[in-house]
Amino acid sequence: MPYTADTVLPEKTLSRAPQPVIAGGDGLVLRPWRAEDVSAVHAAFQDPLMHQWHLMRSDSQAEAAGWIETWRKEWEGERRAQWAVVDADTDLLLGRVALRDISLAEGVAKVAYWTTAAARGQGVAARATTALTRWAFEEIGFHRLELLHATANQASCRVAAKAGFTLEGTKRSAFLHADGWHDMHLHARVRGD
């Protein structure tokens, strides 16, 4: 059955080339995950704040290694794309930024991020999100990027605003965390914002 609107991005828009390294500016680089990141990812997920806002926890380095292997393979499937956010000089892991729920046909994806405890309060998440957003719009041609966070997570709300994502509304009781259902803020940017 034919669609009434054109496809925004064709299949293989992402996977026709290797996952890129994205210059974040201000001392950040977004790069594909490496096996050497296992210890840093496992350590990041020992932070209680990660458990508060994220669904996953890492009980072992072997588990973190499995995540990284999955993250590395997701590029080919074109439904998710994940980058390590690292210091440009030292390659120290500062966080992660990702496109999730990618729909190439509609030119839409969701942005997600986290930072290590040591990197918080330094603008890492906002700078990485801005770099990923710029790449997604200017290099790939996405039309719309969405960003969701628990309404109680004020730090994520600040990240969204700093990265130019407009608050569009609240999704009531939309995400189950360890402490129960959370309302979620929906922020978005469209190409040309």
N, C-alpha and C positions, 0 to 999 in steps of 0.2 A: 504494500500500500504506500503510495507516494505521500510525502509530507507537503504541507502548504507553504512552508518557509524553507529557505536554503539552509544547509548545514553551515554552522559558523566556522568550525575547524574540522578538516577531514581526519579520518583515521590515520594513524602513523605520524601525526603532527609532532608528537613528542618522541616516539620510539624510533623514528627514522635515523636518529643520531644518538650518540652516547649522552647520558645525562651531563649537563654542563656544570662547570664551576661558575658561580655568579659573584662578581665583585660587589661587596656590600658597601664599600667606602667606609671612612671613619674607622679603619682598622679591622673590619670584619670581612670574612670570606664565607660564602655558602658553597659547600662542596659535597659530592656524594659521600655516603658513609663508607668507612673502611673497617676491616676486621680489627685493626689496631684500636678502634674506638670502644671496644667492649668494656674495659675497666672503667672508663669515664662515664659511659651510659649507666652501667650498674651503680656506680657511686652516685650519680645524679638522682637515681630513683630510690635512694635511701633517705632522701630529704622528706620529712613529714609534709611539707607544703605541696610536694608533687602528689602525695597520696590524697590531699584534700581536693585538688582540682582535676586530677587525671584518673582514668579508670584503671590503668595498669600499675603494677609494681614489679620490681625485679627481685626475685628471690635468689638468683645465682648469676654468675657471669655466663654460664652456659645458656641461660634463658636470654640474657642480653645479647649474646652472640646470635641466637636464633632470630631475635628482632632485627638485628642489623642485616642479616642475610635476607630476611623478608623485605626490609626497606630498600635494599639494593636491587632486588628483583622487581619491585613495584613499577619502576619506570617503564619496563617493557609492556606491562598490562594497561598503561595509560589511564588507570582509575585513581592512582595515588602517586605522588612524587615527594620524596623526603630528602632534606639536606641537613648535614651537620653544619652548625654555625660555629666557626672557629676564629680565633685570633689570627690575623693575617701574618703576624711576625713569628708567633710561636706554635701555631696549629693547636693551641689549647682549646678543648671543647668548651664552648660557652652556652650552647643550646641546640635547638632543632627548630626548623621551620618546614612547613609542608603544604602541599595542595592535596586535599582529600575530596572524595566524591566528585571527581572530575567528570564532566560531560562535555566532550569535545564538540559534539553535534550542536549543543546549545551554547558553547563558549562560556561555561560556568564552572566554578570550583569553589571549595571552602578552604580558607587559610587556617592553619593551626600552628602553634608554637609552644615551646617551653624554654626556660633558661635554667642553667645550673644555679645553685644557691650562691656561689661566689660571683656570678655575673649579674645578679639582680640589682636593680637600682642604677644601672649604667646605660640604660637605653638600648640594650642589645636586642630585645624582642621587637621594639618599634623599628629600629634600623634594619634588622633582618627582614621584617615583614614589608617594609618599604622597598627594599631591594628586590625581594621576590615578586611583589606586586608590579613594580616597574618592568621586570623581566617578562612577567606573564602577559601584561598588556602590550608592551612595545615590541618584544622579540617574538612572542608566540601569537598574540592576537586574541586573547580571551576578551569576552565582553563584560562579564560581571564576576566579581569575587566577593564571597560572603565570609563573615567571621562571627562565630558564636562563642559566648562565654557566660558562665554563671553570673547572674546579676549581683551576687554577693562578692564576686571577684573584681574589686575596684581597680586593682593593678592591671588586669586585662582590659578593662574599660579604657584606662588611660593609654595603653598600648594601641588599641584600635583607633582612638581619636588622634594620637600622634602620627599614626600611619595613614591618616586621611580617610578612615572608614566612617561613614555616617551611620549614626544609630537610627535604625528603621523601626524598631519595636521590640516587644517582649513576647517570647514564646513561653506560655505558662506551663509549669510543671513538665518541662520538656526533656530533662536529662537526669538520669538516676546516678547519684554519687553515693559514696559509702554512708553518708549521713542522711540520705533521703532524696526526694525529688527536688530539683532546682528549677526555678525560672531562668530562662536564658535570654540575654540580650542578642539581638540580631543586628549586626553592622554590615554595611556593604560599600563597595566602590564599583563604579562602572567605568568603562574605558572613556577617557575624556574628562573625568572628574579632576 
